[in-house]
């Protein structure tokens, strides 16, 4: 009797081009980024150009082997929440490894970086009096939801606008509130970065806490893969760093790192950590192997940056528009129309065997739809030439 309401939502999403279609994709181990698409009529070999497995670590033999060993040793699951049956040696070791990676005292694992963001921000409002979150306007949904669910006061400043940020901090100061600046290092849809050092300088000036989301930077930047803060030598100045195991590290899960007292306090009150089954030891084993491998193999990060720069150069030569602010490994080809973006994605897949999902509202602002391309060290020159030629044909 309630189906009509759900049908209305579905129809609205289809009418304005926001309806999402999930393609049936199977990755082929040992042949990344080649995959198999199970289309309407038959399977088809494709090249995946939009995976967040930025370094192909999901296919790394050391990572896979570590996961096999843990599976044989422990079985499939963790056995429960951390406080009941899931605080295995793998969890303890991984948290120590993550703290070392970011040069922090301690770490706390969550089932995803989304959950880590949401429940850490909720916990901060439960611990610190008179909180006011000061949030960048282009922050990820998990940060927005966490701030809203915390029920703390908030103010949003224009993306990377330091004048607006300082004004917001001044307002917090006059209201005797405790400001917590919430921002990201690498913004995943535009491919730009935040002025981290300027933000930290303002935080020092107005005695604000800082919370940075590094999910699209960990593993990819810094001497040992500790993210953009490590690359800039600023890790010690950020109060809480959020990261993911599900992108550059190629597995699954999220975490925060900080001082021991902050981590312990959040561990005590974050319901999203306390009352959920912990990450499987199999996943923890894979993450450990991946973090250690990337720490010892900076060449993979260098290759990744080279591939992204090469693709941007080729797209520029072909007059294919990339977001003007993109300065990282993320390559957003701008379409600026929801229906055309979906049509371009479908044609690339059906006609050329190239898989790039359309990015539409609400992930990005309506009218700024794009094809978000994520080159990896394993996308060779031939694949790039084929991609550029296909885009030229489709964008006609």
N, C-alpha and C positions, 0 to 999 in steps of 0.2 A: 504493500500500500504506500510505501515511501519512495518507491523507485523513481517516481516522476521528478523528485528533487535532484536525484543523482543524474538523471538524464538531462535535466536542465543545465547542470554544471558541465557535463560532457559536451553538450551542444554549444555552449558558450565558448568553451576552449577551442572547439573545432572552427567556430565562426570567426574568431579573431586570430587564428593561426598558432595558438599556444598548445594545441593538443600534441602530446608526446607519443611517438611510436618507438618502441624498443625493438631493435633488430636482434635476431637470433644469431649470435656470433660465437664461434668456438676458436679459441687460440690454439695454435699448434706449437707444442713445446719443441724447442730447438730450432724453430724456423721463424722466430719473431722478426719483423712485425707481420708476417704472413698469417692469415686466419682463414676460416671457412665461414661463409654466410649461408645460413639455411633460409633461402628465399621462398617465395610463394610456390614456385614450380620445381626447383631443384637446388642442391647445394652449389656454391660458387666460390672459387678461390679469390681472395681479396687481399689488399694491403690496408692495414689499420693505421690511420693517420691521426687518431684522436685519443689514444690511450694515455692515461695518467701514469702508466708504468714507464716513466720517462727514460729510464736507463735499462729497461729490459730485465730487471732483476727478478721478475717473476719466472724467468726462464733460466736463471743462473744455476749451473750445476751444483755449486756449493750450497746454495740456498735450498734447492730441492732435496739434496742429499741430507742436509741437516733436518729437514722436516720429516723425511722418511725415517731417520734414526729416532727422532722424538716420538713419532707415531708408533714405532715398534716397541719403544721403551715404556711409554705412558698410556697408550690408547688414544682415543680420538678427542675426548673432551677434558675439561679442567676439573670437573667434579662438583662445581657449585660456585658460590660467591667466594671472594677472597677470604672473608672472615670465617667461613664454614669449611670449605673443602678445596678451594682453588688457589691457595697461595703456594704454588709449587716453586721449586728451585729455579725453574725457567723464568718465572715472573720476577723473582728477586734479582737474578743475574741480568735480565734485560733492563730493569729499572736502573741498576748500577751503570750499565753500559750507556744508557741514554743520558744520565747525569754527567758522565765523563765526556760524552760527545759534545754537550753544550757547556761544559765547564761550570756546572751547577752542583749544589750539594746533594740534591735528591730529585727523583722523578716519580710520577704516578701514572700507571697504565689505565686506559679506558678502552672500551670496546670499539670506539671510533673517535676520530678527531672532532666530529660533530658533537658527540656526547661529551667529550672533554671540554669543548668550548662552552656548551650550554650549561653544564653542571658546575664548572669552575666559576663562571660568572654568577650563577645563582648562589653558590657557596660564599663568594666574596661579599655579597650583600648581607648574608647571614652572619658574617664574622666582623666586618668593618662597619662602624656606625656612620650614618649620614653619607652614604655613598652616592655619588653622581657619576654615571658612566658617560664618558665623552668619546663618541664613536664616529669613525670615518664613514661617510655616506655610501661608500662602495664596499663596506664590509660584507663578509659571507653571511648567508642565511643563518648559519649556526650561531654566529656572534649576535646577530639581531634577535634571534629567538631567545638566546640565553639572557640578554639584557632585558627583554620584555618579560620573560618568565621570572626574573629576579624581583620584579616589581620595584626596583630602585628608580630614582630619578635619572633622567638621561638627557643628553643634548647631542645633536648630530651636527658635525661640521662638514663643509664641502670637501670633497675628496682632495687630500694633500694640500689643503689651504691652511697655511700656518697662521695667517692673520685671524681666521675664524677660530682656529684651535685656541690661540692665545686668548681671544675674547671669551670663549667658553670657560677657560680655566680661570680667568679673572672673575667671571660671574660665580663660579663655584666658590672661589675664595671669599667673595663678599657675602655669600650665603652660608659661610662656615661649613661647607660640605667637603667631603673627601673625594677628589676627582680620581678616576681610574681611566686612563687613556687606552682605548681599545682600537687596534689597527692591525694591518697585515704588512708583511715585507714585500712579497710578490703577489700582485693582484691577478687572479687566474683568468679573467675574461678579457682584460685590456692588455695584459702582459707588461704592465709598468710596475714600478717599485715606489715605496713610500720614502720620504726624506727622514730616515730613521734617526740620524744624529740630531737633526733639528727638533724632532719630536721629543727626544730624550733631554735635550737642553731645556725645552719648555717645561718638561716634567720636573726637572731639578729646580727650576725657577719657582714653580708653583706648588712644589711638594706633592706631586701627583704620582700615583702608582702607574706602572705601565704593563700592558698585556699585549703581546704580539703573536699573531698567527703566522707560523712559518711553514705551513703544510706544502706550499708549492716551491719551497726553497731547501728544505732539509734533504740531505743526500746530494744536492745539486750544486751548492755553493759552499765556499769556505775550504780551508786547507784539508780538513778531514770529513767534510760533508755536514758540518754543523749548521748550515744555513747562511742567510744573508747577514745576520748579526755577527756570525763568526768571520765571514768575509771582511766585514768592516771593522772587526775588533771591538765590537760593542756588546757582546753577550753579557758581560758582567754588569752592564748598566740597565739591563731590562729585568724587571722584577719576575715576570712569568712568561715563559715561552711555550707556545703550543705547537706540536708537530704531529705528523702522521707516519704510520708504517705502511700505508696503502698506496703510496704514489712512488716516489723514487726508490723506496726500499722494497717495493714489489710484493708486499704481503697484505696485512690488514690490521687495523687498530689505530688508536691515537694515544697521546700522552701530553703531560705538562712537565716542565722542569722548573725548579726554583730553589730557594733556601729551604732547609729541612723543616723549619717551623711552619712555613707557608704550606708546604706539601702535606705535612702532618695535619694541620688544621683543616685543609680542604678534604683530606681523606676521612676526617671525622664526620663531616656534615654533608658531603655531596651524595645525595640519594642515588643519583645516576651511576655512581661508582659502587656504593655499598650494597644495593639491592638487585644487582644483576650478575648473572653467571660470568665469571672471568674469562678472559681470552684463552683459547686452547693452548696448551704447551707446545703443540705442533706449530702454531703460528708464531709463538714467542721464539722458538728455535730458529725458524726461518728468518725472523727479524734480526736476531743476534748475528747470524751468519752474514746477512746482507749489510748490516751496519759495519761490521768488521771488514768485509770485503771492500766496501766503498771507502773506508778509512785508508786502506792500504793501496787503493788503485785510483788515484786522482786523474789518471789518463782518461778514464771513462767520462768524467765530468768535462774534461777539455774537449773530447770528441763530441760530446753532446752540444756544447756551445758552438763548436765549429759547424756542425750540421744545421743548427738553427740560423746562424749567420749566413750560411751559404744559401739556404732556402729563401730567406728574406731578400737577399741580393737577386736571386733568380726571379722572384715575384715582382720586385721593383723593375727589373729589366723588361718584364712582360706587361707592365702597367696594371698589375693586379693590386687593388687597394688593400693594404694592411693597416691596422689601427695605428694612428700617428704616434701614440705614446708607448707602443710596444718596444721594450728595450731588453727583454729577457728571452728565455727559450720558448715562450708561448707566441704563436703566430696567428693572430685573429684576422682572417680575410673578411672584410666588411661587405655585407649584402644589403643591410638596412631595410629589409622588408621580410616579414615573417613567412609569407607564402612562397616568395621567391627563394628564400633560404632553404625551406623544406624541399622545394622542387630541385634546387641545385644539388642538395645532398642526395636525393633519390636518383637523379641522373648520374651522378658520380658513381654511385654504388651499382646501379643496374647496367650502365653502358661501359664503365671503365674499370669496375672492380676496385674502386677506391672508397674507403669507408671514413666519412667525416660527419658526425652528427651535427644537425643544426642547433644553434644556441639562440633561443627565443626568450621573450618575456615569460616569467618574471626574473629569470636568471640575469638578463640584461634589460635595459630600458627599451620599451617598445620603440621601434624605428631605428634601433642600432643592432639588429640581428646580424649574426656572423657565423662563419665556419671556423671553428677554433682548431687550428692545426698544431699538433705536438710532435715535432720531429725527434727522433731518437738517434743514438749512435749507430743503429742498425738500418736506418733508411739510407740506402746508397744513392749515388748520383743518378743512376738509371731510374730509380723510383721517383726521384725528385723531378727529373725531366718529364716523366710520364704524368706526374701530378700537375705540373705547370701547364702542360699541353691540354690536359683534360679540363682544368679550370678555365683556360682561355676559351675552349669550345663551349663549355657550359655557360659561362658568364656573358657570352654573346647575346 
